[in-house]
């Protein structure tokens, strides 16, 4: 039964133009002052979500994006700030990209945020997907197997550091600690100082849903975030996660320990909502299609979205296409209640719904959309 409302804000600034006929994604470049507006925007969003009773604001770690789509480089620093300007809202790291960190530095920084925010920072890890980011920090991204291997060893180290007063590790990439002389003795183990004191909850995005990855998550008690088209794929990532839990002897229901996400837009009618959402949807496609995160799009269509206009001729999937799949929603509040209750019935273990505005949605529109959720959607779930 759904009881937690969360959202993902990847950190886009306000744009001046939107859609397939606007500036191509690779041609966008903003000034430093414009990029820095992301922090005031994030604070305004956090305060609104805190006011309306959302459980968690998830943010995304990204780097070097002069295009303005995802421009928050340090989630833990921002989480500490946001916790001090809100009252109950949790701040989710969605996600710390482990290959760009030393695992012990990530563990220390999270522990500090956990203590300073009294447990209101939610830990999350991911492998990353931008070659410009990950490879620039000296980690593999083009070699997916090398990336996965590094990530899994890093998470093993972080979990040892979180859950043990003393720990050591010897693997392919790390030997911790190195056996060095220190103050008259040889170092044999380490203690994370400090360790988290409030929350050890960990989340990870589910994309490919390969059995090896699912088993890894279950073994470390990592919860999964599923977004986009996967929200309607009971036989895809959602079922794969449940299967992994069953292999580990856990009798989880479908959707249990997952957050499932859809992009939403509310208006007085479905027609109005579709019209207003379309340019933001098209910006989403412009950004994510070349990265492989628009399901079903062909290479020729990816090439088309890098240019101005001509999407219909190229057969680029429309907003309506993904609305039919259930991963995007545009309509009235009453229709969204029906849509979410349908997901709830389909996934009986689901208690966390991720309702997110589309990439590049302006701040004023985002705040209005969340207020519409509060008034027209959340009451249908709060009293149960």
C-alpha positions in Angstrom: 0.0 0.0 0.0 1.4 3.3 -1.0 2.3 5.6 1.9 5.5 7.4 0.8 5.5 10.1 -1.8 8.9 11.0 -3.2 10.3 12.9 -6.2 13.5 13.0 -8.1 15.0 16.3 -9.1 18.1 15.8 -11.2 19.2 19.5 -10.8 18.2 21.3 -14.0 18.2 25.1 -14.0 15.4 27.1 -15.7 15.7 27.2 -19.5 14.5 30.0 -21.8 13.3 27.6 -24.6 12.0 24.1 -24.7 11.2 21.2 -27.1 12.3 19.8 -30.4 12.4 23.2 -32.2 14.4 24.8 -29.4 18.2 24.8 -28.9 19.7 21.3 -29.5 21.0 19.8 -26.3 24.7 19.8 -27.4 24.5 23.5 -28.2 23.3 24.6 -24.8 25.8 26.5 -22.7 25.1 28.6 -19.6 27.2 31.1 -17.6 28.5 30.1 -14.2 26.0 32.5 -12.6 23.2 30.8 -14.4 24.4 27.3 -13.4 24.7 28.4 -9.8 21.0 29.2 -9.6 20.4 25.4 -9.1 21.0 25.8 -5.4 18.3 28.4 -4.8 16.0 26.4 -7.0 16.7 23.2 -5.1 16.0 25.0 -1.8 12.7 26.3 -3.0 11.6 22.8 -4.1 12.7 21.3 -0.8 10.8 23.8 1.2 7.6 23.2 -0.9 7.9 19.4 -0.5 8.5 19.7 3.2 5.4 21.9 3.5 3.1 19.5 1.6 4.3 16.3 3.3 6.5 14.5 0.9 8.8 11.9 2.4 12.0 12.4 0.3 13.5 14.7 -2.2 16.0 12.6 -4.3 18.7 14.5 -6.1 21.3 13.4 -8.7 25.1 13.7 -8.6 26.5 15.0 -11.9 29.5 16.9 -13.2 30.6 19.2 -16.0 27.1 19.8 -17.5 27.4 23.2 -19.0 24.2 22.3 -20.8 22.2 22.9 -17.6 20.3 19.6 -17.3 22.0 18.1 -14.2 24.2 20.4 -12.3 24.4 19.3 -8.7 28.0 18.0 -8.1 27.8 17.1 -4.4 24.6 15.6 -2.9 25.9 15.2 0.7 26.9 18.8 1.1 23.6 20.0 -0.3 21.7 17.5 1.8 23.2 19.0 5.0 22.1 22.5 4.0 18.6 21.4 2.9 18.0 19.6 6.2 18.7 22.8 8.0 16.1 24.8 6.0 13.3 22.1 6.2 11.7 20.3 9.1 10.9 16.7 8.3 11.8 16.1 4.6 14.4 13.5 3.9 17.1 14.3 1.4 18.0 11.3 -0.9 21.3 10.8 -2.7 19.9 9.6 -6.0 22.7 8.7 -6.5 26.3 9.1 -5.3 28.3 7.7 -8.3 30.7 5.4 -6.5 33.3 5.0 -9.3 34.0 8.8 -9.0 34.8 8.5 -5.3 37.2 6.7 -3.0 34.8 4.4 -1.1 36.2 5.4 2.3 35.7 9.1 1.5 32.2 8.4 0.5 31.5 6.4 3.7 33.0 9.2 5.9 31.1 12.0 4.1 27.8 10.1 4.3 28.3 9.4 8.0 28.9 13.1 8.6 25.8 14.0 6.8 23.8 11.3 8.6 24.8 12.7 12.0 24.5 16.4 11.1 21.0 15.8 9.7 19.9 13.4 12.4 19.2 10.6 9.9 17.4 12.7 7.3 20.0 12.0 4.6 19.3 8.8 2.6 22.3 7.0 1.2 22.3 5.9 -2.4 24.9 4.6 -4.8 25.1 4.0 -8.6 27.6 3.1 -11.3 27.1 6.2 -13.4 26.3 6.6 -17.1 28.0 9.7 -18.4 31.4 8.9 -19.9 32.4 12.6 -19.7 32.0 12.4 -15.9 33.2 9.0 -14.9 36.2 8.7 -17.2 37.3 12.3 -16.3 37.5 11.1 -12.6 39.8 8.3 -13.7 37.3 5.4 -13.5 36.0 3.1 -16.4 32.7 3.8 -18.0 33.1 2.6 -21.6 34.1 -0.8 -20.2 30.9 -1.7 -18.5 32.3 -4.9 -16.9 35.2 -3.0 -15.5 32.8 -0.4 -14.2 30.6 -3.0 -12.6 33.5 -4.8 -11.0 34.9 -1.6 -9.5 31.5 -0.5 -8.2 30.7 -3.7 -6.5 34.1 -3.8 -4.7 33.5 -0.2 -3.6 30.1 -1.0 -2.2 31.5 -4.0 -0.3 34.1 -1.7 1.3 31.4 0.9 2.2 29.2 -1.7 3.8 32.1 -3.1 5.8 32.9 0.4 7.0 29.3 1.1 8.0 28.6 -2.1 9.9 31.9 -3.0 11.6 33.8 -1.3 14.4 37.0 -2.7 12.8 37.4 -3.8 9.2 39.9 -4.6 6.5 39.6 -5.4 2.8 41.7 -7.0 0.1 40.4 -7.0 -3.4 41.5 -6.3 -7.0 41.3 -2.5 -6.7 41.8 -1.9 -3.0 43.9 -3.2 -0.1 42.6 -1.5 3.1 44.5 -0.8 5.1 47.9 -1.0 3.5 50.2 -2.7 6.1 52.3 0.4 7.0 54.1 1.3 10.2 52.2 3.8 12.4 53.2 5.0 15.9 55.1 1.8 16.7 52.8 -0.8 15.2 51.8 -2.2 11.8 48.3 -1.2 10.7 46.1 -4.3 10.3 42.5 -2.8 10.3 40.6 0.5 10.2 37.7 2.1 11.9 35.5 4.5 10.1 35.4 7.7 12.3 32.6 8.4 12.7 30.2 5.7 11.4 26.6 6.5 10.6 24.4 6.7 13.7 20.9 7.0 12.4 20.3 5.5 9.0 22.0 2.7 7.2 19.3 2.5 4.5 20.8 2.3 1.0 19.2 2.6 -2.4 20.4 1.9 -5.9 18.8 2.4 -9.4 17.7 -0.7 -11.3 18.2 -0.5 -15.0 19.4 -3.7 -16.7 18.0 -5.9 -13.8 20.6 -8.7 -14.5 20.4 -11.5 -12.0 24.0 -10.8 -10.8 23.2 -7.2 -10.0 19.9 -8.1 -8.3 21.6 -10.7 -6.2 24.2 -8.2 -5.2 21.6 -5.7 -4.1 19.7 -8.2 -2.0 22.8 -9.5 -0.4 23.6 -6.0 0.9 20.0 -5.1 1.8 19.9 -2.4 -0.9 16.5 -1.1 -2.0 15.8 -0.4 -5.6 14.6 2.7 -7.5 12.8 1.9 -10.8 11.8 4.7 -13.2 10.6 5.4 -16.7 9.1 2.6 -18.7 10.0 0.0 -16.2 7.2 1.3 -14.0 4.8 -0.8 -16.2 7.0 -3.8 -16.6 6.0 -6.4 -14.0 8.0 -9.0 -15.8 11.0 -6.7 -16.1 13.1 -5.0 -13.3 10.3 -5.2 -10.7 9.8 -8.9 -11.1 13.6 -9.5 -11.4 14.1 -7.8 -8.0 11.4 -9.9 -6.4 12.9 -13.1 -8.0 16.3 -12.2 -6.4 14.7 -11.7 -3.0 13.0 -15.1 -3.3 16.4 -16.7 -4.3 17.7 -15.3 -1.0 14.9 -16.8 1.0 12.9 -13.5 1.4 9.2 -13.8 0.8 8.8 -10.3 -0.6 5.7 -9.2 -2.5 5.9 -7.7 -6.0 7.1 -4.1 -5.6 8.4 -4.6 -2.0 11.5 -2.5 -1.1 11.2 -0.6 -4.4 10.4 2.9 -5.3 8.6 3.0 -8.7 8.5 6.3 -10.7 6.5 8.1 -13.3 6.7 11.5 -14.8 3.6 13.5 -14.2 1.8 16.7 -15.2 -1.5 17.9 -13.9 -4.0 20.3 -15.5 -7.7 20.9 -15.7 -8.0 18.4 -18.6 -5.9 15.7 -20.2 -5.7 17.7 -23.4 -4.3 20.7 -21.7 -1.8 18.6 -19.6 -0.5 16.9 -22.7 0.0 20.2 -24.5 1.8 21.8 -21.6 4.0 18.7 -20.9 5.1 18.0 -24.4 8.0 20.5 -24.7 9.4 19.2 -21.4 9.1 15.6 -22.6 10.9 16.6 -25.7 13.8 18.1 -23.7 13.9 14.9 -21.7 14.3 12.9 -25.0 17.0 15.4 -26.3 19.0 14.8 -23.2 18.6 11.1 -22.5 18.1 9.5 -25.9 21.9 9.6 -26.8 22.6 8.0 -23.4 20.3 5.0 -24.0 17.6 6.0 -21.6 14.7 6.4 -23.9 13.3 2.8 -24.4 12.7 1.7 -27.9 14.3 4.6 -29.7 16.4 3.7 -32.8 19.9 5.0 -33.7 18.3 7.0 -36.6 15.8 8.6 -34.2 18.6 9.4 -31.7 20.4 11.3 -34.5 17.1 13.1 -35.3 16.6 14.4 -31.7 20.0 16.0 -31.9 18.7 18.4 -34.5 15.9 21.0 -34.6 12.5 19.6 -35.5 11.6 16.8 -37.9 10.8 14.3 -35.2 7.5 13.2 -36.7 9.3 12.4 -40.0 11.9 10.4 -38.2 9.3 8.5 -36.2 10.6 9.6 -32.8 8.3 8.1 -30.1 5.8 10.6 -28.8 4.7 11.6 -25.3 1.4 9.7 -26.0 3.4 6.5 -26.7 5.0 6.5 -23.2 1.7 7.6 -21.6 0.2 4.3 -23.0 3.1 2.4 -21.4 2.4 4.1 -18.1 5.8 5.7 -17.5 4.5 9.2 -18.3 1.2 10.7 -17.1 -0.6 13.8 -18.2 -4.1 14.6 -17.0 -6.3 15.6 -14.1 -5.7 15.0 -10.4 -8.5 12.5 -10.4 -7.0 10.6 -13.3 -3.6 10.4 -11.6 -5.3 9.0 -8.5 -6.8 6.3 -10.6 -3.4 5.7 -12.4 -1.5 5.4 -9.1 -4.1 3.1 -7.5 -3.8 0.9 -10.6 -0.1 0.6 -9.9 -0.8 -0.1 -6.3 -3.1 -3.0 -7.2 -0.5 -4.3 -9.7 2.4 -4.2 -7.3 1.0 -5.2 -3.9 4.3 -4.7 -2.0 4.7 -1.2 -3.2 4.8 1.5 -0.6 6.9 4.2 -2.3 5.7 6.1 -5.4 8.1 8.5 -7.1 6.1 11.3 -8.8 8.6 13.5 -10.7 8.3 16.5 -13.0 10.0 16.2 -16.3 13.5 17.4 -16.9 13.8 21.2 -17.5 10.4 21.9 -15.9 10.7 25.5 -14.6 10.8 26.2 -10.9 7.4 28.0 -10.8 5.8 25.2 -12.7 7.3 22.5 -10.5 6.0 24.3 -7.4 2.6 24.5 -8.9 2.6 20.9 -9.8 3.5 19.8 -6.3 0.8 21.9 -4.9 -1.7 20.3 -7.2 -0.5 16.9 -6.0 -1.1 18.0 -2.4 -4.6 19.2 -3.0 -5.9 16.7 -5.5 -3.9 13.4 -5.2 -2.3 12.9 -1.8 -5.5 13.0 0.2 -6.7 9.9 -1.6 -3.8 8.0 0.0 -3.2 9.8 3.3 -6.3 8.6 5.2 -5.9 4.9 4.6 
